Amino acid sequence: MDGLLVDSEPHWRAAERAVFDTVGLFLTDDQCKQTTGMPIPAVVNYWYLRHPWAEGPGATLGEIADRITEGAHERIGALAQPMPGAIDALNFFNERDIPVAIASASPMSLIEVVIDRLAIRDRLTLWHSATLEANNKPAPDVYWGAARRLGVNAANCIAFEDSGSGVLSAHSAGTITVAVPADFERDDPKFAIADMKLNALTDWSPDLFAALIKLKPTPID
């Protein structure tokens, strides 16, 4: 969802920088990009291990994560826009009566914010958060959970992901995996495990769909 359907990553980074500033950790935007796709508790832990701050009221790791999430909620709900090609990609599957699910590392509350911000509720079959599973991305749990709720095998699903963590999650779940990386990391080797890599969702087409479903021996449900 984040960075794939909705242009939310700049808002996450802005929220991270604003909250980390309060504990004396002054990150650049490029530094924040190092943790793209990681769940927020993992982001907070990542930076605490490298630049520990004095924990106190409002500054524990859990509180910092909550404050970042709250700030991102506010910014995304008010400002975020769909990624190029995102709505057309949803329409592509809707027109073919293929179920569509969100499988996100973000909490369900933020998923709801994005769905309402983009007005895509009627284009989705369901939405599922990795925070409801035992393990968040890059573990495969959220994709297995989403497939189970759809009533299909994960091997019969196509997963679109913009982050390395998400690609690893989808690939580990056994899905057909399409990477749509951001410009700043498009050539990173971590995306090599994907079955296909797109510059943007605007590249998605019937021909690419036909090519993808030939990659798996099991027919698409």
C-alpha positions as CSV (number, residue, x, y, z in Angstrom):
1,M,0.0,0.0,0.0
2,D,2.5,2.6,1.2
3,G,4.5,3.7,-1.9
4,L,2.7,1.4,-4.2
5,L,-1.0,2.5,-4.1
6,V,-0.5,5.8,-2.3
7,D,2.4,8.3,-2.4
8,S,2.8,8.1,1.4
9,E,6.5,7.5,1.8
10,P,7.3,11.3,1.9
11,H,4.7,11.7,4.6
12,W,6.2,8.9,6.7
13,R,9.7,10.4,6.3
14,A,8.4,13.8,7.3
15,A,6.7,12.3,10.4
16,E,9.8,10.4,11.3
17,R,12.1,13.4,11.1
18,A,9.7,15.6,13.1
19,V,9.5,13.0,16.0
20,F,13.2,12.0,15.9
21,D,14.1,15.7,16.1
22,T,12.5,15.8,19.5
23,V,15.0,13.3,21.0
24,G,18.0,14.9,19.3
25,L,18.2,12.5,16.3
26,F,18.4,14.8,13.3
27,L,18.0,12.6,10.2
28,T,18.1,13.6,6.6
29,D,15.5,12.6,4.1
30,D,18.0,10.2,2.5
31,Q,18.8,8.6,5.8
32,C,15.1,8.0,6.3
33,K,15.0,6.2,2.9
34,Q,17.3,3.5,4.3
35,T,14.3,2.1,6.3
36,T,11.7,2.3,3.5
37,G,9.2,-0.5,3.8
38,M,10.1,-1.5,7.4
39,P,7.4,-1.5,10.0
40,I,7.6,1.6,12.2
41,P,8.6,-0.2,15.4
42,A,11.5,-1.7,13.4
43,V,12.4,1.7,12.1
44,V,12.6,3.1,15.6
45,N,14.7,0.2,16.8
46,Y,17.0,0.5,13.8
47,W,17.8,4.1,14.6
48,Y,17.9,3.6,18.4
49,L,20.6,0.9,18.0
50,R,22.7,3.3,15.9
51,H,22.0,6.6,17.7
52,P,20.5,5.8,21.1
53,W,18.7,8.7,22.9
54,A,17.8,9.2,26.5
55,E,14.5,7.4,27.1
56,G,12.0,9.3,29.2
57,P,8.3,10.3,29.3
58,G,7.1,10.4,25.7
59,A,10.5,9.1,24.4
60,T,10.4,5.4,24.9
61,L,10.7,3.3,21.8
62,G,7.0,2.4,21.8
63,E,6.0,6.0,22.3
64,I,8.2,7.3,19.5
65,A,6.7,4.7,17.2
66,D,3.2,5.7,18.2
67,R,4.0,9.4,17.7
68,I,5.4,8.8,14.2
69,T,2.4,6.7,13.3
70,E,0.0,9.4,14.5
71,G,1.8,12.1,12.5
72,A,1.8,10.0,9.4
73,H,-1.9,9.3,9.8
74,E,-2.6,13.0,9.9
75,R,-0.4,13.9,6.9
76,I,-1.6,11.0,4.7
77,G,-5.3,11.5,5.5
78,A,-5.0,15.2,4.5
79,L,-2.4,15.3,1.7
80,A,-1.5,11.9,0.1
81,Q,-2.3,11.2,-3.5
82,P,-2.5,7.9,-5.5
83,M,0.7,6.7,-7.1
84,P,0.8,7.0,-10.9
85,G,-1.2,4.1,-12.5
86,A,-2.5,2.8,-9.1
87,I,-6.2,3.4,-9.8
88,D,-5.9,2.1,-13.4
89,A,-4.2,-1.1,-12.1
90,L,-7.1,-1.6,-9.6
91,N,-9.6,-1.1,-12.4
92,F,-7.7,-3.6,-14.6
93,F,-8.4,-6.4,-12.1
94,N,-11.9,-5.2,-11.3
95,E,-12.8,-5.3,-14.9
96,R,-11.7,-9.0,-15.1
97,D,-13.5,-9.9,-11.8
98,I,-10.2,-10.8,-10.1
99,P,-10.3,-10.2,-6.4
100,V,-8.0,-7.5,-5.1
101,A,-6.6,-7.3,-1.6
102,I,-4.3,-4.9,0.3
103,A,-1.6,-6.8,2.3
104,S,0.2,-4.1,4.2
105,A,2.8,-3.7,7.0
106,S,0.9,-0.7,8.2
107,P,-1.8,-0.9,11.0
108,M,-5.4,-1.4,10.0
109,S,-6.2,2.2,11.1
110,L,-3.9,3.6,8.5
111,I,-5.1,1.2,5.8
112,E,-8.6,2.6,6.4
113,V,-7.3,6.2,6.2
114,V,-5.7,5.4,2.8
115,I,-8.7,3.6,1.4
116,D,-10.9,6.6,2.3
117,R,-8.4,9.1,1.1
118,L,-8.1,7.4,-2.3
119,A,-11.8,6.5,-2.4
120,I,-11.1,2.9,-3.4
121,R,-13.2,1.0,-1.0
122,D,-15.5,-0.3,-3.8
123,R,-12.4,-1.5,-5.8
124,L,-11.1,-3.8,-3.0
125,T,-12.3,-7.3,-1.9
126,L,-10.6,-7.0,1.4
127,W,-7.6,-5.4,3.3
128,H,-5.3,-7.1,5.8
129,S,-2.6,-5.8,8.1
130,A,0.6,-7.6,9.0
131,T,0.1,-6.2,12.6
132,L,-2.7,-8.8,12.9
133,E,-0.2,-11.6,12.2
134,A,2.6,-13.2,14.2
135,N,5.2,-11.5,12.1
136,N,5.3,-8.4,10.0
137,K,7.1,-8.0,6.7
138,P,9.6,-9.2,5.5
139,A,8.0,-12.4,6.9
140,P,5.4,-13.9,4.6
141,D,2.6,-14.0,7.1
142,V,0.5,-11.1,5.8
143,Y,0.4,-12.6,2.3
144,W,-0.6,-16.0,3.6
145,G,-3.3,-14.3,5.7
146,A,-4.6,-12.3,2.8
147,A,-4.7,-15.3,0.5
148,R,-6.4,-17.4,3.2
149,R,-9.1,-14.7,3.6
150,L,-9.5,-14.6,-0.2
151,G,-9.9,-18.4,-0.2
152,V,-7.0,-18.9,-2.6
153,N,-3.5,-20.3,-2.6
154,A,-0.8,-17.7,-2.3
155,A,0.8,-19.3,-5.4
156,N,-2.2,-18.2,-7.4
157,C,-1.8,-14.5,-6.4
158,I,0.1,-11.7,-8.0
159,A,1.7,-9.4,-5.4
160,F,2.8,-5.8,-6.3
161,E,5.5,-4.4,-4.0
162,D,7.6,-1.2,-3.9
163,S,10.0,-2.1,-1.1
164,G,12.7,-4.7,-0.7
165,S,11.1,-5.8,2.6
166,G,7.7,-6.2,0.8
167,V,9.2,-8.1,-2.2
168,L,10.9,-10.5,0.2
169,S,7.6,-11.0,2.1
170,A,5.6,-11.7,-1.1
171,H,8.3,-13.9,-2.6
172,S,8.7,-15.9,0.6
173,A,4.9,-16.5,0.6
174,G,5.2,-18.1,-2.9
175,T,3.3,-15.4,-4.8
176,I,4.0,-14.2,-8.3
177,T,5.9,-11.1,-7.3
178,V,6.1,-7.7,-9.2
179,A,8.5,-5.1,-7.9
180,V,7.8,-1.4,-8.5
181,P,10.7,0.3,-6.8
182,A,11.1,4.0,-6.2
183,D,13.6,5.8,-8.4
184,F,16.2,6.0,-5.7
185,E,16.6,2.3,-5.3
186,R,15.4,0.9,-8.6
187,D,18.7,-0.8,-9.4
188,D,19.2,-2.3,-5.9
189,P,19.9,-6.1,-6.2
190,K,17.4,-6.8,-3.5
191,F,14.6,-6.6,-6.1
192,A,16.2,-9.4,-8.2
193,I,14.1,-12.1,-6.6
194,A,10.9,-10.5,-8.1
195,D,9.4,-12.3,-11.1
196,M,9.0,-8.9,-12.8
197,K,10.1,-5.3,-12.2
198,L,8.2,-2.2,-13.4
199,N,9.3,1.4,-13.5
200,A,5.8,2.4,-12.4
201,L,2.3,0.9,-12.3
202,T,1.6,2.9,-15.5
203,D,3.6,0.2,-17.2
204,W,1.1,-2.5,-16.3
205,S,-0.7,-4.0,-19.3
206,P,-2.7,-7.0,-20.5
207,D,0.5,-8.4,-22.1
208,L,2.4,-8.3,-18.9
209,F,-0.4,-10.0,-17.1
210,A,-0.4,-12.8,-19.7
211,A,3.3,-13.2,-19.3
212,L,3.2,-13.4,-15.6
213,I,0.5,-16.0,-15.3
214,K,2.6,-18.3,-17.5
215,L,5.4,-18.3,-14.9
216,K,3.5,-20.6,-12.5
217,P,2.4,-24.2,-13.2
218,T,-0.8,-23.7,-11.2
219,P,-3.5,-21.9,-13.1
220,I,-4.7,-18.6,-11.7
221,D,-8.0,-19.1,-9.8
